[in-house]
Amino acid sequence: MIQRNNPARPIAWLILVLGIIGVLVALVAGNEERFASFLVSQILIAGIIFIIVGIILLLVLQPIEIPMVTVKSSAASAAPPTPPVKPTSPAPVAAKPASAAPVAAKPVDPARPAQPDDLTMIEGIGPKSAQALYDSGVTTFAQVAQMSPEELHRIVKVEANVKIVGEATRTWPKQAQYIVRGDMDGLKDFQQYLISGRDPSQYKD
């Protein structure tokens, strides 16, 4: 609380002082014969009245107690209260799918083409004989052309147990050589000479 002087109290003090002055003037003038007694008495009465009124006013007009109020700036009071900002939780990060382990590419034999040659073009090689050669890794005419008849016989007859006519494997490398050279006419003539894939000159009695 703050005590603030009542604005009317100075007037009360002024009246009190004037009353005291009036009484003093009346007392002094009463000793002088030149002043009329009536005037002196009027001044004395007026002074006493002023003194009484001044005292009453001072008693009545007490200091004003003003409650202390914190004054905010107009800008702060005019601005609406800012609501508290709720912290936003970060968005959940989607788990990155684990990449599948790279599949190792199957090594490719450079000597083995993607598509095997049709070995049945060689007279004496049927589907079973051709499959036996494919399974052993012999897939091209060039390979057959470089192999010996004994090796071809072992792969087809012995290992794959495919029934073949006699010494048919003896003519397979030569037929393959015609195909590798691109001499299809020579191949045709040679196959017409053969009997069931065998060279007649090599028949054994």
Backbone as a chain_set.jsonl record, in Angstrom:
{"seq": "MIQRNNPARPIAWLILVLGIIGVLVALVAGNEERFASFLVSQILIAGIIFIIVGIILLLVLQPIEIPMVTVKSSAASAAPPTPPVKPTSPAPVAAKPASAAPVAAKPVDPARPAQPDDLTMIEGIGPKSAQALYDSGVTTFAQVAQMSPEELHRIVKVEANVKIVGEATRTWPKQAQYIVRGDMDGLKDFQQYLISGRDPSQYKD", "coords": {"N": [[0.837, -1.197, 0.0], [0.46, 2.26, -0.739], [0.826, 5.393, 0.769], [-0.752, 8.346, 0.083], [-0.78, 11.866, 0.057], [-3.707, 13.662, 0.951], [-5.315, 15.769, -1.356], [-6.815, 17.905, -0.327], [-5.838, 18.522, 2.144], [-3.718, 20.505, 2.269], [-5.262, 22.84, 2.023], [-6.683, 22.739, 4.371], [-4.615, 23.1, 6.2], [-3.889, 25.701, 5.463], [-6.169, 27.142, 6.208], [-6.049, 26.729, 8.972], [-3.631, 28.036, 9.614], [-4.258, 30.654, 8.839], [-6.248, 31.152, 10.701], [-4.768, 31.112, 13.094], [-3.074, 33.257, 12.633], [-5.006, 35.271, 12.53], [-5.961, 35.273, 15.184], [-3.626, 36.024, 16.546], [-3.252, 38.543, 15.442], [-5.532, 39.839, 16.408], [-5.056, 39.751, 19.16], [-2.796, 41.331, 19.36], [-3.734, 43.733, 18.307], [-5.613, 44.364, 20.161], [-4.29, 45.551, 22.218], [-3.73, 47.984, 21.323], [-4.988, 51.216, 21.3], [-6.007, 52.603, 19.209], [-7.349, 50.88, 17.483], [-10.613, 49.767, 16.903], [-12.619, 48.23, 19.286], [-14.657, 46.532, 18.495], [-13.934, 45.653, 15.913], [-11.638, 44.28, 16.482], [-12.593, 42.252, 18.041], [-14.121, 40.884, 16.137], [-12.156, 39.982, 14.377], [-10.79, 38.282, 16.072], [-12.739, 36.363, 16.665], [-13.151, 35.338, 14.093], [-10.602, 34.301, 13.62], [-10.459, 32.311, 15.559], [-12.516, 30.635, 14.666], [-11.464, 29.854, 12.169], [-9.253, 28.455, 13.061], [-10.468, 26.28, 14.39], [-11.95, 25.113, 12.303], [-9.836, 24.422, 10.581], [-8.441, 22.539, 12.146], [-10.387, 20.53, 12.358], [-10.686, 19.81, 9.674], [-8.126, 18.788, 9.151], [-8.167, 16.549, 10.767], [-10.178, 15.084, 9.61], [-9.493, 14.844, 6.917], [-7.585, 12.509, 6.146], [-4.448, 11.002, 5.09], [-4.485, 9.402, 1.89], [-4.668, 5.987, 1.193], [-3.258, 4.14, -1.275], [-3.559, 1.243, -3.166], [-0.814, -0.734, -4.272], [-0.252, -1.17, -7.603], [0.834, -3.147, -10.164], [1.875, -1.911, -13.111], [1.535, -2.782, -16.334], [3.147, -2.61, -19.513], [1.533, -0.997, -22.272], [1.705, -2.307, -24.671], [2.295, -4.876, -23.899], [0.048, -5.51, -22.385], [-1.922, -5.301, -24.277], [-1.402, -7.276, -26.073], [-2.516, -10.537, -26.755], [-2.377, -13.378, -24.568], [0.177, -15.664, -25.25], [-0.342, -18.906, -26.283], [1.044, -21.842, -24.799], [3.491, -23.544, -26.639], [3.217, -26.7, -27.827], [5.633, -29.157, -27.828], [6.493, -30.691, -30.824], [6.535, -34.048, -31.635], [9.035, -35.837, -33.342], [8.4, -37.133, -36.615], [7.823, -40.606, -37.06], [10.43, -42.488, -38.343], [10.421, -44.391, -41.168], [11.458, -47.714, -41.219], [14.193, -48.63, -43.129], [13.927, -50.926, -45.694], [15.699, -53.911, -45.565], [18.105, -54.509, -47.912], [18.115, -57.121, -50.21], [20.502, -59.708, -50.114], [23.024, -59.572, -52.525], [22.79, -61.752, -55.248], [25.081, -64.001, -56.23], [26.286, -64.103, -59.471], [25.998, -66.839, -61.642], [28.885, -68.379, -62.666], [29.94, -68.246, -66.034], [30.928, -70.482, -68.398], [33.324, -69.606, -70.664], [33.93, -71.082, -72.891], [31.678, -72.459, -73.387], [28.76, -72.067, -75.098], [25.783, -69.982, -74.738], [23.485, -71.089, -75.869], [23.325, -74.404, -76.735], [24.752, -76.202, -79.527], [22.892, -77.915, -82.083], [23.449, -80.996, -81.82], [22.408, -83.222, -82.973], [22.455, -82.964, -85.657], [24.578, -84.277, -86.579], [25.054, -87.299, -88.076], [24.164, -90.316, -86.537], [24.182, -89.415, -83.969], [21.764, -89.373, -81.693], [18.881, -88.094, -79.829], [19.342, -88.985, -77.135], [22.085, -89.499, -77.106], [23.041, -86.937, -77.71], [22.166, -85.56, -75.438], [23.687, -86.797, -73.486], [26.218, -85.908, -74.223], [25.851, -83.137, -73.839], [25.484, -83.078, -71.063], [28.005, -83.754, -70.218], [29.414, -81.547, -70.852], [30.03, -81.08, -73.453], [29.013, -79.181, -75.949], [29.091, -77.959, -78.422], [29.687, -77.974, -81.997], [32.309, -77.455, -82.593], [33.696, -78.437, -80.407], [33.193, -81.166, -80.582], [34.47, -81.654, -82.982], [37.141, -81.56, -82.298], [37.588, -83.679, -80.674], [38.482, -87.065, -79.843], [37.401, -90.194, -81.348], [37.387, -92.27, -79.482], [37.153, -90.949, -77.05], [34.629, -89.78, -77.288], [33.111, -92.085, -77.466], [33.51, -93.154, -74.932], [32.179, -91.221, -73.314], [29.506, -91.323, -74.192], [28.741, -94.063, -74.537], [29.995, -95.608, -72.466], [29.915, -94.066, -70.008], [27.348, -92.772, -70.027], [25.804, -94.841, -70.797], [24.419, -95.213, -73.217], [22.895, -96.703, -75.935], [24.578, -97.213, -78.877], [25.284, -97.478, -82.389], [27.648, -99.733, -83.192], [30.762, -98.677, -84.357], [30.111, -95.947, -84.507], [30.927, -93.52, -83.432], [33.3, -92.93, -84.64], [32.96, -91.416, -86.921], [31.932, -89.028, -86.066], [33.62, -86.75, -85.268], [34.616, -85.966, -87.826], [32.292, -85.283, -89.238], [31.502, -83.111, -87.675], [33.551, -81.353, -88.235], [33.045, -80.619, -90.89], [30.72, -79.107, -90.478], [31.677, -77.035, -88.842], [33.404, -75.753, -90.608], [31.518, -74.792, -92.289], [30.814, -76.16, -94.511], [28.328, -77.365, -95.779], [27.421, -78.772, -97.956], [29.458, -80.605, -98.368], [29.155, -82.004, -96.007], [26.667, -83.146, -96.423], [27.164, -84.854, -98.594], [29.005, -86.573, -97.416], [27.482, -87.756, -95.381], [25.659, -89.144, -96.922], [27.24, -91.089, -97.838], [27.764, -92.558, -95.584], [26.674, -95.302, -93.508], [24.171, -95.693, -91.363], [25.493, -93.856, -89.807], [28.035, -94.825, -89.779], [31.289, -95.367, -91.184], [31.566, -97.123, -94.127], [33.946, -98.201, -94.977], [35.304, -98.813, -92.754], [34.185, -100.934, -91.521], [34.217, -103.788, -89.529], [34.844, -107.14, -90.009]], "CA": [[0.0, 0.0, 0.0], [1.168, 3.543, -0.809], [0.077, 6.515, 1.358], [-0.668, 9.561, -0.728], [-1.38, 13.007, 0.765], [-5.009, 14.117, 0.452], [-5.138, 17.103, -1.96], [-7.527, 18.954, 0.437], [-5.153, 18.815, 3.418], [-3.063, 21.828, 2.274], [-6.259, 23.894, 2.276], [-6.968, 22.721, 5.824], [-3.489, 23.768, 6.871], [-3.97, 27.143, 5.19], [-7.227, 27.714, 7.081], [-5.542, 26.73, 10.353], [-2.621, 29.096, 9.747], [-4.952, 31.946, 8.806], [-6.923, 31.335, 11.997], [-3.763, 31.472, 14.109], [-2.653, 34.644, 12.364], [-6.093, 36.174, 12.94], [-5.978, 35.375, 16.655], [-2.472, 36.819, 16.954], [-3.502, 39.949, 15.082], [-6.553, 40.37, 17.336], [-4.436, 39.965, 20.469], [-1.896, 42.491, 19.273], [-4.534, 44.949, 18.081], [-6.378, 44.686, 21.373], [-3.475, 46.383, 23.083], [-3.625, 49.307, 20.711], [-6.245, 51.945, 21.506], [-6.491, 53.168, 17.965], [-8.225, 49.903, 16.833], [-11.932, 49.647, 17.556], [-12.764, 46.944, 19.987], [-15.557, 45.658, 17.724], [-13.172, 45.054, 14.821], [-10.697, 43.319, 17.075], [-13.357, 41.058, 18.447], [-14.511, 40.153, 14.922], [-10.963, 39.281, 13.874], [-10.497, 37.2, 17.009], [-13.731, 35.284, 16.455], [-12.865, 34.711, 12.798], [-9.387, 33.495, 13.75], [-10.771, 31.077, 16.309], [-13.311, 29.748, 13.775], [-10.549, 29.283, 11.178], [-8.43, 27.421, 13.726], [-11.309, 25.095, 14.643], [-12.238, 24.466, 11.011], [-8.604, 23.816, 10.075], [-8.156, 21.311, 12.906], [-11.379, 19.503, 11.975], [-10.357, 19.322, 8.328], [-6.928, 17.948, 9.228], [-8.541, 15.256, 11.352], [-11.045, 14.34, 8.683], [-8.8, 14.57, 5.654], [-6.406, 11.679, 6.381], [-3.757, 10.593, 3.855], [-5.163, 8.357, 1.107], [-3.866, 4.784, 0.942], [-3.475, 3.644, -2.64], [-2.931, -0.074, -3.349], [0.231, -0.78, -5.306], [-0.679, -1.936, -8.779], [1.893, -3.286, -11.171], [1.375, -1.443, -14.4], [2.221, -3.389, -17.475], [3.176, -1.776, -20.71], [0.319, -1.129, -23.083], [1.924, -3.315, -25.714], [2.209, -6.208, -23.302], [-1.328, -5.779, -21.97], [-2.793, -5.412, -25.443], [-1.151, -8.531, -26.783], [-3.142, -11.691, -26.109], [-1.386, -14.335, -24.063], [0.594, -16.669, -26.229], [-0.509, -20.252, -25.729], [2.29, -22.611, -24.818], [3.672, -24.361, -27.838], [3.472, -28.094, -27.495], [6.703, -29.666, -28.698], [6.039, -31.726, -31.751], [7.403, -35.216, -31.674], [9.456, -36.106, -34.728], [7.658, -38.193, -37.301], [8.572, -41.866, -37.052], [11.157, -42.768, -39.58], [10.154, -45.756, -41.621], [12.664, -48.523, -41.311], [14.594, -48.908, -44.499], [13.956, -52.379, -45.897], [17.028, -54.452, -45.817], [18.253, -54.958, -49.294], [18.452, -58.536, -50.314], [21.904, -59.949, -50.426], [23.189, -59.792, -53.964], [22.974, -63.146, -55.651], [26.257, -64.122, -57.092], [25.963, -64.615, -60.803], [26.599, -68.134, -61.934], [29.954, -68.191, -63.657], [29.66, -68.791, -67.361], [32.1, -71.043, -69.074], [33.45, -68.901, -71.949], [33.989, -72.03, -74.008], [30.365, -73.078, -73.546], [27.812, -71.029, -75.514], [24.525, -69.938, -74.002], [22.622, -72.075, -76.517], [24.16, -75.462, -77.323], [24.484, -76.557, -80.929], [22.045, -79.098, -82.289], [24.395, -82.054, -82.167], [21.733, -84.302, -83.722], [22.741, -82.791, -87.091], [25.593, -85.286, -86.892], [24.407, -88.611, -88.232], [24.598, -91.271, -85.519], [23.908, -88.819, -82.653], [20.349, -89.188, -81.435], [18.6, -87.219, -78.676], [19.981, -89.462, -75.906], [23.533, -89.277, -77.232], [23.271, -85.49, -77.612], [21.993, -85.155, -74.042], [24.859, -87.284, -72.756], [27.314, -84.98, -74.515], [25.556, -81.864, -73.16], [25.71, -83.244, -69.622], [29.452, -83.829, -69.968], [30.009, -80.258, -71.181], [30.281, -80.971, -74.894], [27.782, -78.549, -76.44], [29.274, -77.315, -79.736], [30.307, -78.773, -83.057], [33.756, -77.246, -82.534], [34.244, -79.347, -79.409], [33.145, -82.531, -81.129], [35.461, -81.75, -84.061], [38.484, -81.669, -81.734], [37.654, -84.837, -79.788], [38.776, -88.361, -80.474], [36.271, -91.117, -81.318], [37.409, -93.035, -78.243], [36.631, -90.102, -75.962], [33.182, -89.662, -77.494], [32.547, -93.389, -77.127], [33.51, -93.288, -73.471], [31.155, -90.351, -72.721], [28.143, -91.724, -74.558], [28.476, -95.493, -74.363], [30.441, -96.149, -71.182], [29.445, -93.298, -68.855], [25.904, -92.52, -70.082], [25.15, -96.121, -71.091], [23.51, -95.029, -74.347], [23.161, -97.69, -76.98], [24.927, -96.636, -80.176], [25.597, -98.502, -83.389], [29.036, -100.077, -83.444], [31.836, -97.689, -84.332], [29.538, -94.702, -85.038], [31.648, -92.337, -82.943], [34.484, -92.676, -85.467], [32.661, -90.41, -87.952], [31.376, -87.786, -85.486], [34.518, -85.598, -85.385], [34.728, -85.506, -89.211], [31.053, -84.576, -89.576], [31.528, -81.824, -86.975], [34.493, -80.478, -88.928], [32.323, -80.06, -92.042], [29.79, -78.065, -89.994], [32.472, -75.902, -88.351], [33.902, -75.035, -91.785], [30.386, -74.277, -93.049], [30.708, -76.944, -95.748], [27.144, -78.186, -95.597], [27.338, -79.703, -99.09], [30.386, -81.693, -98.066], [28.54, -82.806, -94.949], [25.576, -83.926, -97.009], [27.747, -85.932, -99.39], [29.637, -87.537, -96.518], [26.434, -88.494, -94.688], [25.07, -90.089, -97.87], [28.216, -92.183, -97.95], [27.731, -93.336, -94.354], [25.579, -96.237, -93.267], [23.822, -95.602, -89.932], [26.497, -93.045, -89.143], [29.334, -95.478, -89.774], [32.029, -95.367, -92.447], [31.59, -98.516, -94.61], [35.309, -98.697, -95.154], [35.858, -99.144, -91.451], [33.47, -102.065, -90.947], [35.033, -104.921, -89.136], [34.162, -108.397, -90.254]], "C": [[0.874, 1.25, 0.0], [0.271, 4.618, -0.214], [0.33, 7.766, 0.537], [-1.404, 10.677, 0.004], [-2.69, 13.418, 0.099], [-4.859, 15.528, -0.113], [-5.837, 18.226, -1.198], [-6.824, 19.33, 1.731], [-4.377, 20.135, 3.383], [-4.035, 22.985, 2.527], [-6.59, 23.961, 3.764], [-5.851, 23.385, 6.609], [-3.519, 25.283, 6.667], [-5.02, 27.823, 6.075], [-6.74, 27.796, 8.518], [-4.537, 27.852, 10.58], [-3.268, 30.481, 9.746], [-5.676, 32.224, 10.129], [-5.967, 31.76, 13.093], [-3.296, 32.91, 13.914], [-3.728, 35.638, 12.812], [-6.153, 36.374, 14.441], [-4.82, 36.243, 17.132], [-2.668, 38.297, 16.645], [-4.505, 40.584, 16.048], [-5.953, 40.655, 18.701], [-3.513, 41.181, 20.447], [-2.69, 43.784, 19.138], [-5.336, 45.334, 19.32], [-5.607, 45.57, 22.32], [-3.31, 47.795, 22.54], [-4.985, 50.002, 20.817], [-6.822, 52.455, 20.188], [-7.412, 52.2, 17.217], [-9.521, 49.788, 17.6], [-12.05, 48.272, 18.168], [-13.664, 45.979, 19.219], [-14.798, 44.944, 16.624], [-12.225, 43.995, 15.346], [-11.411, 42.033, 17.464], [-13.774, 40.219, 17.23], [-13.318, 39.356, 14.354], [-10.631, 38.086, 14.761], [-11.444, 36.023, 16.806], [-13.444, 34.549, 15.139], [-11.626, 33.829, 12.884], [-9.645, 32.191, 14.474], [-11.54, 30.077, 15.424], [-12.395, 29.072, 12.744], [-9.695, 28.175, 11.798], [-9.226, 26.132, 13.927], [-11.576, 24.333, 13.341], [-10.998, 23.774, 10.459], [-8.27, 22.528, 10.791], [-9.102, 20.179, 12.504], [-11.038, 18.916, 10.599], [-9.12, 18.421, 8.339], [-7.234, 16.575, 9.812], [-9.35, 14.4, 10.381], [-10.272, 13.91, 7.43], [-7.488, 13.834, 5.924], [-5.724, 11.342, 5.04], [-4.47, 9.403, 3.189], [-4.192, 7.2, 0.876], [-4.238, 4.215, -0.433], [-2.796, 2.28, -2.766], [-1.931, -0.034, -4.501], [-0.223, -1.707, -6.43], [0.482, -1.969, -9.767], [1.332, -2.952, -12.532], [2.21, -2.07, -15.497], [2.214, -2.432, -18.657], [1.949, -2.051, -21.547], [0.484, -2.195, -24.149], [1.771, -4.712, -25.152], [0.793, -6.538, -22.919], [-2.247, -5.966, -23.168], [-2.612, -6.745, -26.152], [-1.812, -9.677, -26.053], [-2.088, -12.661, -25.629], [-1.088, -15.404, -25.106], [0.437, -18.049, -25.629], [0.801, -21.007, -25.782], [2.347, -23.528, -26.024], [4.04, -25.763, -27.408], [4.562, -28.625, -28.408], [6.204, -30.817, -29.545], [7.045, -32.859, -31.761], [7.794, -35.489, -33.112], [8.696, -37.269, -35.316], [8.476, -39.467, -37.292], [9.191, -42.137, -38.409], [10.929, -44.218, -39.956], [11.464, -46.509, -41.765], [12.961, -48.858, -42.758], [14.656, -50.409, -44.694], [15.349, -52.847, -46.246], [17.099, -54.983, -47.233], [18.688, -56.413, -49.309], [19.914, -58.693, -50.698], [22.055, -60.224, -51.91], [23.48, -61.249, -54.267], [24.143, -63.214, -56.62], [25.861, -64.751, -58.415], [26.703, -65.922, -61.047], [27.673, -67.951, -62.994], [29.633, -68.915, -64.957], [30.957, -69.273, -67.975], [32.243, -70.37, -70.437], [33.484, -69.849, -73.141], [32.636, -72.663, -74.289], [29.353, -72.014, -73.923], [26.53, -71.1, -74.714], [23.546, -70.966, -74.559], [23.498, -73.159, -77.153], [23.782, -75.709, -78.784], [23.599, -77.801, -80.99], [22.929, -80.24, -82.788], [23.741, -83.198, -82.938], [21.871, -84.116, -85.231], [23.813, -83.771, -87.545], [24.902, -86.647, -86.947], [25.022, -89.608, -87.253], [24.388, -90.738, -84.111], [22.407, -88.589, -82.546], [20.138, -88.276, -80.234], [19.293, -87.66, -77.395], [21.484, -89.249, -75.951], [23.866, -87.792, -77.098], [23.152, -85.017, -76.165], [23.171, -85.612, -73.194], [26.055, -86.373, -72.99], [27.095, -83.634, -73.825], [25.89, -81.961, -71.677], [27.192, -83.298, -69.286], [30.162, -82.532, -70.323], [30.332, -80.086, -72.643], [29.007, -80.449, -75.541], [27.91, -77.966, -77.839], [29.901, -78.294, -80.721], [31.821, -78.641, -83.003], [34.391, -78.18, -81.517], [34.279, -80.786, -79.947], [34.226, -82.713, -82.189], [36.859, -81.973, -83.528], [38.645, -82.902, -80.843], [37.954, -86.105, -80.585], [37.547, -89.254, -80.414], [36.212, -91.914, -80.018], [36.829, -92.223, -77.082], [35.122, -89.945, -76.079], [32.483, -90.97, -77.127], [32.465, -93.56, -75.614], [32.379, -92.475, -72.84], [29.757, -90.913, -72.967], [27.861, -93.177, -74.176], [28.782, -95.964, -72.952], [29.804, -95.408, -70.011], [27.932, -93.116, -68.864], [25.108, -93.781, -70.409], [24.073, -95.976, -72.17], [23.905, -96.033, -75.435], [23.419, -96.983, -78.307], [25.357, -97.77, -81.102], [27.107, -98.612, -83.562], [30.033, -98.966, -83.251], [31.357, -96.335, -84.839], [30.329, -93.48, -84.614], [32.864, -92.005, -83.792], [34.221, -91.572, -86.493], [32.184, -89.077, -87.37], [32.334, -86.595, -85.599], [34.603, -85.064, -86.815], [33.472, -84.76, -89.637], [31.028, -83.188, -88.923], [32.465, -80.846, -87.666], [33.851, -79.854, -90.171], [31.429, -78.884, -91.584], [30.556, -76.833, -89.541], [32.992, -75.086, -89.528], [32.769, -74.399, -92.584], [30.177, -75.012, -94.364], [29.528, -77.909, -95.614], [26.966, -79.169, -96.761], [28.262, -80.897, -98.865], [29.832, -82.601, -96.992], [27.461, -83.718, -95.527], [26.115, -85.11, -97.812], [28.346, -87.018, -98.49], [28.586, -88.38, -95.802], [25.735, -89.489, -95.625], [25.978, -91.313, -98.061], [28.133, -93.115, -96.748], [26.541, -94.272, -94.329], [25.327, -96.26, -91.763], [24.901, -94.868, -89.154], [27.865, -93.657, -89.144], [29.957, -95.434, -91.168], [32.121, -96.818, -92.942], [32.992, -99.083, -94.742], [35.929, -99.146, -93.842], [35.102, -100.288, -90.781], [34.466, -103.168, -90.611], [34.227, -106.188, -89.354], [34.137, -109.234, -88.963]], "O": [[1.91, 1.289, 0.665], [-0.885, 4.763, -0.612], [1.47, 8.181, 0.329], [-2.509, 10.476, 0.509], [-2.786, 13.514, -1.125], [-4.332, 16.405, 0.571], [-5.497, 19.393, -1.393], [-7.164, 20.337, 2.353], [-4.372, 20.843, 4.39], [-3.681, 23.979, 3.16], [-6.755, 25.034, 4.345], [-6.097, 24.133, 7.556], [-3.213, 26.049, 7.581], [-4.803, 28.91, 6.611], [-6.974, 28.789, 9.207], [-4.577, 28.537, 11.603], [-2.898, 31.36, 10.525], [-5.717, 33.356, 10.61], [-6.274, 32.629, 13.909], [-3.142, 33.674, 14.867], [-3.431, 36.687, 13.385], [-6.366, 37.487, 14.924], [-4.991, 37.091, 18.007], [-2.319, 39.176, 17.434], [-4.34, 41.734, 16.455], [-6.279, 41.658, 19.335], [-3.463, 41.956, 21.402], [-2.37, 44.795, 19.763], [-5.693, 46.498, 19.5], [-6.201, 46.268, 23.142], [-2.807, 48.684, 23.228], [-6.011, 49.424, 20.459], [-8.024, 52.706, 20.093], [-8.197, 52.65, 16.382], [-9.513, 49.719, 18.829], [-11.61, 47.277, 17.591], [-13.472, 44.764, 19.273], [-14.996, 43.747, 16.417], [-12.036, 42.947, 14.728], [-10.928, 40.919, 17.258], [-13.778, 38.989, 17.292], [-13.466, 38.215, 13.914], [-10.245, 37.023, 14.276], [-11.033, 34.863, 16.778], [-13.486, 33.321, 15.072], [-11.588, 32.744, 12.302], [-9.151, 31.129, 14.096], [-11.271, 28.876, 15.424], [-12.527, 27.877, 12.475], [-9.444, 27.132, 11.194], [-8.729, 25.036, 13.669], [-11.452, 23.11, 13.272], [-11.089, 22.667, 9.929], [-7.87, 21.543, 10.169], [-8.688, 19.032, 12.333], [-11.092, 17.704, 10.389], [-9.069, 17.418, 7.627], [-6.646, 15.57, 9.413], [-9.223, 13.176, 10.339], [-10.387, 12.779, 6.958], [-6.416, 14.44, 5.932], [-6.359, 11.396, 3.986], [-4.988, 8.518, 3.869], [-3.061, 7.392, 0.43], [-5.389, 3.863, -0.691], [-1.599, 2.159, -2.507], [-2.154, 0.592, -5.537], [-0.533, -2.878, -6.208], [1.028, -0.932, -10.145], [0.432, -3.623, -13.038], [3.427, -1.9, -15.563], [1.358, -1.554, -18.76], [1.395, -3.15, -21.549], [-0.466, -2.898, -24.493], [1.218, -5.609, -25.789], [0.347, -7.674, -23.084], [-3.234, -6.698, -23.092], [-3.546, -7.276, -26.754], [-1.68, -9.78, -24.833], [-1.014, -12.756, -26.223], [-1.984, -15.959, -25.742], [1.015, -18.341, -24.582], [1.585, -20.829, -26.714], [1.372, -24.195, -26.373], [5.037, -25.985, -26.72], [4.436, -28.554, -29.631], [5.59, -31.768, -29.061], [8.251, -32.644, -31.881], [6.96, -35.38, -34.01], [8.387, -38.249, -34.638], [9.69, -39.426, -37.493], [8.553, -42.027, -39.456], [11.199, -45.138, -39.184], [12.434, -46.02, -42.345], [12.093, -49.308, -43.505], [15.353, -51.103, -43.953], [16.056, -52.278, -47.078], [16.276, -55.784, -47.676], [19.52, -56.851, -48.514], [20.47, -57.926, -51.484], [21.305, -61.014, -52.484], [24.311, -61.886, -53.619], [24.165, -62.57, -57.668], [25.194, -65.785, -58.465], [27.874, -66.075, -60.701], [27.409, -67.436, -64.081], [29.125, -70.037, -64.965], [31.946, -68.544, -68.05], [31.374, -70.54, -71.292], [33.118, -69.477, -74.256], [32.46, -73.328, -75.31], [29.104, -71.116, -73.119], [26.217, -72.116, -74.094], [22.853, -71.639, -73.797], [24.324, -72.859, -78.016], [22.655, -75.458, -79.209], [23.571, -78.617, -80.069], [23.129, -80.426, -83.988], [24.436, -84.048, -83.494], [21.465, -84.982, -86.005], [23.945, -84.062, -88.733], [24.255, -87.077, -85.992], [26.244, -89.727, -87.154], [24.409, -91.509, -83.152], [21.85, -87.723, -83.22], [21.1, -87.742, -79.681], [19.784, -86.82, -76.64], [22.091, -88.864, -74.952], [24.849, -87.427, -76.453], [23.934, -84.18, -75.714], [23.604, -84.899, -72.289], [26.819, -86.096, -72.065], [28.037, -83.051, -73.288], [26.496, -81.056, -71.103], [27.591, -82.925, -68.183], [31.371, -82.414, -70.126], [30.858, -79.047, -73.041], [28.029, -81.185, -75.671], [26.909, -77.515, -78.396], [30.539, -79.279, -80.349], [32.542, -79.585, -83.324], [35.501, -78.667, -81.732], [35.262, -81.508, -79.784], [34.829, -83.781, -82.292], [37.699, -82.526, -84.238], [39.73, -83.141, -80.313], [37.72, -86.199, -81.79], [36.721, -89.093, -79.515], [35.129, -92.202, -79.508], [36.105, -92.754, -76.239], [34.415, -89.976, -75.072], [31.396, -90.961, -76.548], [31.467, -94.052, -75.088], [31.692, -92.962, -71.941], [28.931, -90.969, -72.056], [26.839, -93.468, -73.554], [27.965, -96.626, -72.313], [29.222, -96.03, -69.122], [27.288, -93.284, -67.829], [23.881, -93.789, -70.309], [22.979, -96.529, -72.061], [25.075, -96.179, -75.791], [22.569, -96.24, -78.796], [25.735, -98.856, -80.663], [27.756, -97.676, -84.029], [30.157, -98.385, -82.173], [32.103, -95.637, -85.526], [30.398, -92.501, -85.357], [33.409, -90.907, -83.679], [35.148, -90.869, -86.895], [32.046, -88.099, -88.105], [31.898, -85.514, -85.994], [34.656, -83.85, -87.014], [33.553, -83.734, -90.313], [30.59, -82.214, -89.535], [32.207, -79.642, -87.682], [34.091, -78.683, -90.468], [31.393, -77.827, -92.214], [30.14, -75.708, -89.819], [33.021, -73.857, -89.46], [33.015, -73.566, -93.456], [29.446, -74.539, -95.234], [29.705, -79.103, -95.371], [26.428, -80.262, -96.58], [27.899, -82.043, -99.133], [30.007, -83.818, -97.045], [27.356, -84.892, -95.172], [25.595, -86.222, -97.725], [28.216, -88.212, -98.759], [28.77, -89.585, -95.633], [25.274, -90.542, -95.185], [25.524, -92.407, -98.397], [28.397, -94.312, -96.864], [25.544, -94.07, -95.023], [26.139, -96.766, -90.988], [25.195, -95.199, -88.005], [28.79, -93.083, -88.57], [29.262, -95.459, -92.184], [32.694, -97.661, -92.252], [33.2, -100.291, -94.633], [36.975, -99.795, -93.837], [35.34, -100.587, -89.611], [35.425, -103.419, -91.342], [33.074, -106.29, -88.935], [33.602, -110.342, -88.956]]}, "num_chains": 1, "name": "protein.A"}
